[in-house]
Amino acid sequence: MDRHEKGLERVPGRPDLPLPEWQGGYGGDTQRLPKVVQKLMHGRILTAEEKAELLWRLFELDQREKSRRARSQRILVAVTLLAAGAWVAIYQWRWVADHVMAWLSPPAAPPA
């Protein structure tokens, strides 16, 4: 792999993307794919360095997707909890007020 393919030096006018800039998709133009992916598509044997770089890039893309999914789930849970809290505050305020006041007021003395 040369310096362009590794993403160290970008060569202007070269149609293929450096591997670190590749987002894992196919945009319809095989010339835009990184050289490592083009070699893999044509069934040519990859060197150990090319395999390692490609596996590392795929690992990075996988980790990015997992973190994006986890962030989306956290946001969804937060919005759901806020919506449930808003519903309780708007439509069940009397029940909430009764229970809060019962919790705050001292217990009644038993009859003697």
MIDREN-426552 format. One record per atom (N, C-alpha, C): x, y, z. Coordinates in nm, 3 decimals, always signed. Example, Ala and Ser with C-alpha at 12.3 -4.5 7.8 and 13.67 -1.06 7.14 Angstrom:
<guvexs>
<guvex c1="+1.319" c2="-0.569" c3="+0.780"/>
<guvex c1="+1.230" c2="-0.450" c3="+0.780"/>
<guvex c1="+1.320" c2="-0.330" c3="+0.780"/>
<guvex c1="+1.285" c2="-0.225" c3="+0.708"/>
<guvex c1="+1.367" c2="-0.106" c3="+0.714"/>
<guvex c1="+1.290" c2="+0.003" c3="+0.787"/>
</guvexs>
This chain:
<guvexs>
<guvex c1="+0.085" c2="-0.118" c3="+0.000"/>
<guvex c1="+0.000" c2="+0.000" c3="+0.000"/>
<guvex c1="+0.089" c2="+0.124" c3="+0.000"/>
<guvex c1="+0.054" c2="+0.217" c3="-0.088"/>
<guvex c1="+0.133" c2="+0.341" c3="-0.092"/>
<guvex c1="+0.076" c2="+0.443" c3="+0.006"/>
<guvex c1="+0.137" c2="+0.559" c3="+0.013"/>
<guvex c1="+0.100" c2="+0.660" c3="+0.111"/>
<guvex c1="-0.041" c2="+0.716" c3="+0.085"/>
<guvex c1="-0.083" c2="+0.719" c3="-0.042"/>
<guvex c1="-0.218" c2="+0.766" c3="-0.073"/>
<guvex c1="-0.321" c2="+0.667" c3="-0.019"/>
<guvex c1="-0.298" c2="+0.539" c3="-0.041"/>
<guvex c1="-0.393" c2="+0.438" c3="+0.005"/>
<guvex c1="-0.404" c2="+0.435" c3="+0.156"/>
<guvex c1="-0.295" c2="+0.464" c3="+0.226"/>
<guvex c1="-0.298" c2="+0.467" c3="+0.372"/>
<guvex c1="-0.358" c2="+0.596" c3="+0.426"/>
<guvex c1="-0.374" c2="+0.696" c3="+0.341"/>
<guvex c1="-0.431" c2="+0.823" c3="+0.383"/>
<guvex c1="-0.329" c2="+0.920" c3="+0.438"/>
<guvex c1="-0.201" c2="+0.891" c3="+0.419"/>
<guvex c1="-0.097" c2="+0.980" c3="+0.470"/>
<guvex c1="-0.075" c2="+1.100" c3="+0.379"/>
<guvex c1="-0.078" c2="+1.077" c3="+0.248"/>
<guvex c1="-0.064" c2="+1.184" c3="+0.149"/>
<guvex c1="-0.173" c2="+1.167" c3="+0.045"/>
<guvex c1="-0.254" c2="+1.269" c3="+0.029"/>
<guvex c1="-0.359" c2="+1.261" c3="-0.073"/>
<guvex c1="-0.303" c2="+1.311" c3="-0.205"/>
<guvex c1="-0.314" c2="+1.227" c3="-0.309"/>
<guvex c1="-0.264" c2="+1.262" c3="-0.442"/>
<guvex c1="-0.379" c2="+1.323" c3="-0.521"/>
<guvex c1="-0.369" c2="+1.451" c3="-0.561"/>
<guvex c1="-0.478" c2="+1.511" c3="-0.639"/>
<guvex c1="-0.492" c2="+1.444" c3="-0.775"/>
<guvex c1="-0.615" c2="+1.429" c3="-0.818"/>
<guvex c1="-0.641" c2="+1.370" c3="-0.948"/>
<guvex c1="-0.652" c2="+1.219" c3="-0.946"/>
<guvex c1="-0.623" c2="+1.157" c3="-0.836"/>
<guvex c1="-0.631" c2="+1.011" c3="-0.828"/>
<guvex c1="-0.775" c2="+0.972" c3="-0.794"/>
<guvex c1="-0.837" c2="+0.883" c3="-0.873"/>
<guvex c1="-0.981" c2="+0.858" c3="-0.855"/>
<guvex c1="-1.015" c2="+0.777" c3="-0.730"/>
<guvex c1="-0.924" c2="+0.693" c3="-0.683"/>
<guvex c1="-0.959" c2="+0.608" c3="-0.568"/>
<guvex c1="-0.946" c2="+0.684" c3="-0.437"/>
<guvex c1="-1.034" c2="+0.650" c3="-0.344"/>
<guvex c1="-1.032" c2="+0.712" c3="-0.211"/>
<guvex c1="-0.925" c2="+0.646" c3="-0.125"/>
<guvex c1="-0.862" c2="+0.721" c3="-0.037"/>
<guvex c1="-0.777" c2="+0.656" c3="+0.063"/>
<guvex c1="-0.864" c2="+0.573" c3="+0.157"/>
<guvex c1="-0.809" c2="+0.465" c3="+0.208"/>
<guvex c1="-0.886" c2="+0.374" c3="+0.292"/>
<guvex c1="-0.945" c2="+0.442" c3="+0.416"/>
<guvex c1="-0.873" c2="+0.531" c3="+0.487"/>
<guvex c1="-0.934" c2="+0.595" c3="+0.605"/>
<guvex c1="-1.052" c2="+0.686" c3="+0.573"/>
<guvex c1="-1.065" c2="+0.733" c3="+0.450"/>
<guvex c1="-1.177" c2="+0.820" c3="+0.413"/>
<guvex c1="-1.296" c2="+0.741" c3="+0.361"/>
<guvex c1="-1.278" c2="+0.612" c3="+0.337"/>
<guvex c1="-1.385" c2="+0.528" c3="+0.285"/>
<guvex c1="-1.486" c2="+0.500" c3="+0.396"/>
<guvex c1="-1.614" c2="+0.519" c3="+0.366"/>
<guvex c1="-1.719" c2="+0.501" c3="+0.467"/>
<guvex c1="-1.784" c2="+0.364" c3="+0.462"/>
<guvex c1="-1.730" c2="+0.273" c3="+0.383"/>
<guvex c1="-1.782" c2="+0.137" c3="+0.380"/>
<guvex c1="-1.888" c2="+0.111" c3="+0.275"/>
<guvex c1="-1.924" c2="+0.211" c3="+0.197"/>
<guvex c1="-2.030" c2="+0.194" c3="+0.099"/>
<guvex c1="-1.977" c2="+0.190" c3="-0.044"/>
<guvex c1="-2.068" c2="+0.155" c3="-0.133"/>
<guvex c1="-2.036" c2="+0.151" c3="-0.275"/>
<guvex c1="-2.123" c2="+0.255" c3="-0.342"/>
<guvex c1="-2.062" c2="+0.358" c3="-0.398"/>
<guvex c1="-2.138" c2="+0.467" c3="-0.458"/>
<guvex c1="-2.172" c2="+0.448" c3="-0.604"/>
<guvex c1="-2.145" c2="+0.331" c3="-0.663"/>
<guvex c1="-2.178" c2="+0.305" c3="-0.801"/>
<guvex c1="-2.059" c2="+0.315" c3="-0.895"/>
<guvex c1="-1.949" c2="+0.370" c3="-0.850"/>
<guvex c1="-1.830" c2="+0.385" c3="-0.933"/>
<guvex c1="-1.717" c2="+0.306" c3="-0.869"/>
<guvex c1="-1.678" c2="+0.196" c3="-0.933"/>
<guvex c1="-1.574" c2="+0.111" c3="-0.875"/>
<guvex c1="-1.439" c2="+0.180" c3="-0.871"/>
<guvex c1="-1.419" c2="+0.281" c3="-0.954"/>
<guvex c1="-1.291" c2="+0.352" c3="-0.953"/>
<guvex c1="-1.274" c2="+0.438" c3="-0.827"/>
<guvex c1="-1.386" c2="+0.473" c3="-0.761"/>
<guvex c1="-1.379" c2="+0.554" c3="-0.639"/>
<guvex c1="-1.348" c2="+0.471" c3="-0.515"/>
<guvex c1="-1.364" c2="+0.339" c3="-0.525"/>
<guvex c1="-1.335" c2="+0.253" c3="-0.410"/>
<guvex c1="-1.185" c2="+0.250" c3="-0.384"/>
<guvex c1="-1.144" c2="+0.226" c3="-0.259"/>
<guvex c1="-1.001" c2="+0.211" c3="-0.230"/>
<guvex c1="-0.942" c2="+0.094" c3="-0.309"/>
<guvex c1="-0.813" c2="+0.103" c3="-0.339"/>
<guvex c1="-0.747" c2="-0.002" c3="-0.418"/>
<guvex c1="-0.756" c2="-0.138" c3="-0.351"/>
<guvex c1="-0.753" c2="-0.141" c3="-0.219"/>
<guvex c1="-0.762" c2="-0.269" c3="-0.148"/>
<guvex c1="-0.897" c2="-0.335" c3="-0.175"/>
<guvex c1="-1.003" c2="-0.256" c3="-0.172"/>
<guvex c1="-1.137" c2="-0.310" c3="-0.196"/>
<guvex c1="-1.150" c2="-0.352" c3="-0.343"/>
<guvex c1="-1.090" c2="-0.275" c3="-0.434"/>
<guvex c1="-1.093" c2="-0.313" c3="-0.576"/>
<guvex c1="-1.023" c2="-0.447" c3="-0.596"/>
<guvex c1="-0.909" c2="-0.466" c3="-0.530"/>
<guvex c1="-0.838" c2="-0.593" c3="-0.541"/>
<guvex c1="-0.923" c2="-0.707" c3="-0.487"/>
<guvex c1="-0.990" c2="-0.683" c3="-0.378"/>
<guvex c1="-1.075" c2="-0.785" c3="-0.317"/>
<guvex c1="-1.192" c2="-0.820" c3="-0.409"/>
<guvex c1="-1.250" c2="-0.719" c3="-0.476"/>
<guvex c1="-1.361" c2="-0.744" c3="-0.568"/>
<guvex c1="-1.317" c2="-0.826" c3="-0.688"/>
<guvex c1="-1.194" c2="-0.807" c3="-0.734"/>
<guvex c1="-1.145" c2="-0.880" c3="-0.851"/>
<guvex c1="-1.089" c2="-1.016" c3="-0.814"/>
<guvex c1="-1.092" c2="-1.050" c3="-0.687"/>
<guvex c1="-1.047" c2="-1.182" c3="-0.644"/>
<guvex c1="-0.897" c2="-1.197" c3="-0.637"/>
<guvex c1="-0.825" c2="-1.087" c3="-0.633"/>
<guvex c1="-0.679" c2="-1.096" c3="-0.624"/>
<guvex c1="-0.638" c2="-1.114" c3="-0.478"/>
<guvex c1="-0.522" c2="-1.169" c3="-0.457"/>
<guvex c1="-0.474" c2="-1.198" c3="-0.323"/>
<guvex c1="-0.422" c2="-1.069" c3="-0.259"/>
<guvex c1="-0.464" c2="-1.046" c3="-0.135"/>
<guvex c1="-0.420" c2="-0.928" c3="-0.061"/>
<guvex c1="-0.295" c2="-0.962" c3="+0.020"/>
<guvex c1="-0.209" c2="-0.864" c3="+0.036"/>
<guvex c1="-0.093" c2="-0.884" c3="+0.122"/>
<guvex c1="-0.138" c2="-0.878" c3="+0.268"/>
<guvex c1="-0.051" c2="-0.918" c3="+0.358"/>
<guvex c1="-0.084" c2="-0.916" c3="+0.500"/>
<guvex c1="-0.112" c2="-0.774" c3="+0.547"/>
<guvex c1="-0.035" c2="-0.678" c3="+0.496"/>
<guvex c1="-0.056" c2="-0.538" c3="+0.534"/>
<guvex c1="-0.193" c2="-0.490" c3="+0.485"/>
<guvex c1="-0.229" c2="-0.524" c3="+0.363"/>
<guvex c1="-0.359" c2="-0.482" c3="+0.309"/>
<guvex c1="-0.474" c2="-0.545" c3="+0.387"/>
<guvex c1="-0.460" c2="-0.672" c3="+0.421"/>
<guvex c1="-0.563" c2="-0.739" c3="+0.501"/>
<guvex c1="-0.580" c2="-0.669" c3="+0.636"/>
<guvex c1="-0.467" c2="-0.640" c3="+0.699"/>
<guvex c1="-0.472" c2="-0.576" c3="+0.831"/>
<guvex c1="-0.537" c2="-0.438" c3="+0.822"/>
<guvex c1="-0.498" c2="-0.359" c3="+0.723"/>
<guvex c1="-0.556" c2="-0.224" c3="+0.708"/>
<guvex c1="-0.705" c2="-0.231" c3="+0.680"/>
<guvex c1="-0.747" c2="-0.324" c3="+0.593"/>
<guvex c1="-0.888" c2="-0.338" c3="+0.560"/>
<guvex c1="-0.968" c2="-0.386" c3="+0.680"/>
<guvex c1="-0.917" c2="-0.484" c3="+0.753"/>
<guvex c1="-0.987" c2="-0.532" c3="+0.872"/>
<guvex c1="-0.998" c2="-0.423" c3="+0.977"/>
<guvex c1="-0.892" c2="-0.344" c3="+0.992"/>
<guvex c1="-0.896" c2="-0.236" c3="+1.090"/>
<guvex c1="-1.001" c2="-0.132" c3="+1.051"/>
<guvex c1="-1.009" c2="-0.100" c3="+0.921"/>
<guvex c1="-1.109" c2="-0.001" c3="+0.875"/>
<guvex c1="-1.250" c2="-0.054" c3="+0.896"/>
<guvex c1="-1.272" c2="-0.183" c3="+0.866"/>
<guvex c1="-1.404" c2="-0.241" c3="+0.888"/>
<guvex c1="-1.438" c2="-0.243" c3="+1.037"/>
<guvex c1="-1.338" c2="-0.269" c3="+1.122"/>
<guvex c1="-1.360" c2="-0.265" c3="+1.266"/>
<guvex c1="-1.398" c2="-0.124" c3="+1.310"/>
<guvex c1="-1.329" c2="-0.022" c3="+1.259"/>
<guvex c1="-1.362" c2="+0.117" c3="+1.292"/>
<guvex c1="-1.504" c2="+0.151" c3="+1.251"/>
<guvex c1="-1.544" c2="+0.109" c3="+1.131"/>
<guvex c1="-1.679" c2="+0.137" c3="+1.083"/>
<guvex c1="-1.783" c2="+0.066" c3="+1.170"/>
<guvex c1="-1.753" c2="-0.057" c3="+1.213"/>
<guvex c1="-1.844" c2="-0.132" c3="+1.298"/>
<guvex c1="-1.859" c2="-0.065" c3="+1.435"/>
<guvex c1="-1.747" c2="-0.020" c3="+1.492"/>
<guvex c1="-1.753" c2="+0.047" c3="+1.622"/>
<guvex c1="-1.829" c2="+0.179" c3="+1.612"/>
<guvex c1="-1.812" c2="+0.250" c3="+1.502"/>
<guvex c1="-1.886" c2="+0.375" c3="+1.483"/>
<guvex c1="-2.036" c2="+0.349" c3="+1.477"/>
<guvex c1="-2.075" c2="+0.243" c3="+1.407"/>
<guvex c1="-2.217" c2="+0.209" c3="+1.397"/>
<guvex c1="-2.273" c2="+0.167" c3="+1.532"/>
<guvex c1="-2.196" c2="+0.090" c3="+1.609"/>
<guvex c1="-2.243" c2="+0.048" c3="+1.742"/>
<guvex c1="-2.261" c2="+0.167" c3="+1.835"/>
<guvex c1="-2.167" c2="+0.259" c3="+1.832"/>
<guvex c1="-2.179" c2="+0.376" c3="+1.920"/>
<guvex c1="-2.295" c2="+0.465" c3="+1.876"/>
<guvex c1="-2.318" c2="+0.476" c3="+1.745"/>
<guvex c1="-2.431" c2="+0.554" c3="+1.695"/>
<guvex c1="-2.563" c2="+0.491" c3="+1.738"/>
<guvex c1="-2.571" c2="+0.358" c3="+1.731"/>
<guvex c1="-2.692" c2="+0.288" c3="+1.770"/>
<guvex c1="-2.717" c2="+0.305" c3="+1.921"/>
<guvex c1="-2.611" c2="+0.293" c3="+2.002"/>
<guvex c1="-2.627" c2="+0.309" c3="+2.147"/>
<guvex c1="-2.670" c2="+0.451" c3="+2.182"/>
<guvex c1="-2.613" c2="+0.550" c3="+2.114"/>
<guvex c1="-2.651" c2="+0.689" c3="+2.138"/>
<guvex c1="-2.798" c2="+0.711" c3="+2.101"/>
<guvex c1="-2.841" c2="+0.654" c3="+1.990"/>
<guvex c1="-2.981" c2="+0.668" c3="+1.949"/>
<guvex c1="-3.075" c2="+0.604" c3="+2.050"/>
<guvex c1="-3.036" c2="+0.488" c3="+2.103"/>
<guvex c1="-3.121" c2="+0.422" c3="+2.202"/>
<guvex c1="-3.129" c2="+0.504" c3="+2.331"/>
<guvex c1="-3.017" c2="+0.563" c3="+2.374"/>
<guvex c1="-3.020" c2="+0.646" c3="+2.494"/>
<guvex c1="-3.110" c2="+0.768" c3="+2.474"/>
<guvex c1="-3.103" c2="+0.829" c3="+2.357"/>
<guvex c1="-3.188" c2="+0.945" c3="+2.329"/>
<guvex c1="-3.334" c2="+0.904" c3="+2.328"/>
<guvex c1="-3.365" c2="+0.789" c3="+2.268"/>
<guvex c1="-3.503" c2="+0.741" c3="+2.263"/>
<guvex c1="-3.556" c2="+0.714" c3="+2.403"/>
<guvex c1="-3.476" c2="+0.652" c3="+2.489"/>
<guvex c1="-3.519" c2="+0.625" c3="+2.626"/>
<guvex c1="-3.542" c2="+0.756" c3="+2.701"/>
<guvex c1="-3.453" c2="+0.853" c3="+2.684"/>
<guvex c1="-3.467" c2="+0.982" c3="+2.753"/>
<guvex c1="-3.595" c2="+1.053" c3="+2.708"/>
<guvex c1="-3.622" c2="+1.053" c3="+2.578"/>
<guvex c1="-3.743" c2="+1.119" c3="+2.527"/>
<guvex c1="-3.868" c2="+1.048" c3="+2.578"/>
<guvex c1="-3.864" c2="+0.915" c3="+2.583"/>
<guvex c1="-3.978" c2="+0.838" c3="+2.633"/>
<guvex c1="-4.004" c2="+0.869" c3="+2.780"/>
<guvex c1="-3.897" c2="+0.874" c3="+2.860"/>
<guvex c1="-3.914" c2="+0.907" c3="+3.002"/>
<guvex c1="-3.967" c2="+1.049" c3="+3.022"/>
<guvex c1="-3.916" c2="+1.143" c3="+2.942"/>
<guvex c1="-3.967" c2="+1.280" c3="+2.950"/>
<guvex c1="-4.114" c2="+1.288" c3="+2.911"/>
<guvex c1="-4.153" c2="+1.214" c3="+2.807"/>
<guvex c1="-4.293" c2="+1.214" c3="+2.765"/>
<guvex c1="-4.382" c2="+1.153" c3="+2.872"/>
<guvex c1="-4.336" c2="+1.044" c3="+2.935"/>
<guvex c1="-4.415" c2="+0.982" c3="+3.042"/>
<guvex c1="-4.426" c2="+1.076" c3="+3.161"/>
<guvex c1="-4.317" c2="+1.142" c3="+3.196"/>
<guvex c1="-4.321" c2="+1.239" c3="+3.306"/>
<guvex c1="-4.413" c2="+1.356" c3="+3.275"/>
<guvex c1="-4.410" c2="+1.403" c3="+3.152"/>
<guvex c1="-4.498" c2="+1.514" c3="+3.113"/>
<guvex c1="-4.644" c2="+1.470" c3="+3.118"/>
<guvex c1="-4.673" c2="+1.347" c3="+3.075"/>
<guvex c1="-4.811" c2="+1.297" c3="+3.079"/>
<guvex c1="-4.860" c2="+1.291" c3="+3.223"/>
<guvex c1="-4.776" c2="+1.238" c3="+3.312"/>
<guvex c1="-4.815" c2="+1.230" c3="+3.453"/>
<guvex c1="-4.835" c2="+1.370" c3="+3.510"/>
<guvex c1="-4.746" c2="+1.463" c3="+3.477"/>
<guvex c1="-4.757" c2="+1.598" c3="+3.531"/>
<guvex c1="-4.880" c2="+1.671" c3="+3.478"/>
<guvex c1="-4.918" c2="+1.645" c3="+3.355"/>
<guvex c1="-5.032" c2="+1.716" c3="+3.295"/>
<guvex c1="-5.165" c2="+1.653" c3="+3.333"/>
<guvex c1="-5.178" c2="+1.521" c3="+3.320"/>
<guvex c1="-5.308" c2="+1.456" c3="+3.336"/>
<guvex c1="-5.330" c2="+1.393" c3="+3.473"/>
<guvex c1="-5.226" c2="+1.368" c3="+3.549"/>
<guvex c1="-5.241" c2="+1.301" c3="+3.679"/>
<guvex c1="-5.189" c2="+1.389" c3="+3.793"/>
<guvex c1="-5.194" c2="+1.518" c3="+3.777"/>
<guvex c1="-5.135" c2="+1.607" c3="+3.877"/>
<guvex c1="-5.204" c2="+1.597" c3="+4.012"/>
<guvex c1="-5.335" c2="+1.576" c3="+4.014"/>
<guvex c1="-5.407" c2="+1.567" c3="+4.141"/>
<guvex c1="-5.364" c2="+1.443" c3="+4.220"/>
<guvex c1="-5.348" c2="+1.331" c3="+4.152"/>
<guvex c1="-5.301" c2="+1.207" c3="+4.217"/>
<guvex c1="-5.160" c2="+1.228" c3="+4.272"/>
<guvex c1="-5.073" c2="+1.291" c3="+4.192"/>
<guvex c1="-4.936" c2="+1.317" c3="+4.236"/>
<guvex c1="-4.937" c2="+1.409" c3="+4.358"/>
<guvex c1="-5.017" c2="+1.514" c3="+4.353"/>
<guvex c1="-5.023" c2="+1.608" c3="+4.465"/>
<guvex c1="-5.073" c2="+1.539" c3="+4.591"/>
<guvex c1="-5.176" c2="+1.454" c3="+4.580"/>
<guvex c1="-5.229" c2="+1.382" c3="+4.697"/>
<guvex c1="-5.122" c2="+1.292" c3="+4.759"/>
<guvex c1="-5.049" c2="+1.221" c3="+4.676"/>
<guvex c1="-4.947" c2="+1.129" c3="+4.728"/>
<guvex c1="-4.828" c2="+1.204" c3="+4.787"/>
<guvex c1="-4.790" c2="+1.314" c3="+4.727"/>
<guvex c1="-4.679" c2="+1.393" c3="+4.782"/>
<guvex c1="-4.720" c2="+1.453" c3="+4.916"/>
<guvex c1="-4.840" c2="+1.504" c3="+4.925"/>
<guvex c1="-4.886" c2="+1.563" c3="+5.051"/>
<guvex c1="-4.900" c2="+1.455" c3="+5.159"/>
<guvex c1="-4.946" c2="+1.336" c3="+5.121"/>
<guvex c1="-4.957" c2="+1.227" c3="+5.219"/>
<guvex c1="-4.819" c2="+1.185" c3="+5.267"/>
<guvex c1="-4.722" c2="+1.192" c3="+5.181"/>
<guvex c1="-4.585" c2="+1.154" c3="+5.218"/>
<guvex c1="-4.522" c2="+1.261" c3="+5.307"/>
<guvex c1="-4.553" c2="+1.389" c3="+5.281"/>
<guvex c1="-4.494" c2="+1.498" c3="+5.357"/>
<guvex c1="-4.561" c2="+1.521" c3="+5.492"/>
<guvex c1="-4.691" c2="+1.497" c3="+5.501"/>
<guvex c1="-4.763" c2="+1.526" c3="+5.626"/>
<guvex c1="-4.734" c2="+1.416" c3="+5.729"/>
<guvex c1="-4.730" c2="+1.452" c3="+5.857"/>
<guvex c1="-4.703" c2="+1.351" c3="+5.960"/>
<guvex c1="-4.822" c2="+1.256" c3="+5.973"/>
<guvex c1="-4.794" c2="+1.133" c3="+6.013"/>
<guvex c1="-4.906" c2="+1.039" c3="+6.027"/>
<guvex c1="-5.000" c2="+1.082" c3="+6.141"/>
<guvex c1="-5.125" c2="+1.050" c3="+6.125"/>
<guvex c1="-5.224" c2="+1.086" c3="+6.227"/>
<guvex c1="-5.201" c2="+1.002" c3="+6.352"/>
<guvex c1="-5.226" c2="+1.062" c3="+6.467"/>
<guvex c1="-5.210" c2="+0.989" c3="+6.593"/>
<guvex c1="-5.324" c2="+0.889" c3="+6.608"/>
<guvex c1="-5.293" c2="+0.769" c3="+6.654"/>
<guvex c1="-5.401" c2="+0.670" c3="+6.672"/>
<guvex c1="-5.495" c2="+0.714" c3="+6.785"/>
<guvex c1="-5.623" c2="+0.681" c3="+6.774"/>
<guvex c1="-5.717" c2="+0.719" c3="+6.880"/>
<guvex c1="-5.683" c2="+0.647" c3="+7.012"/>
<guvex c1="-5.699" c2="+0.719" c3="+7.119"/>
<guvex c1="-5.663" c2="+0.661" c3="+7.248"/>
<guvex c1="-5.779" c2="+0.601" c3="+7.319"/>
</guvexs>
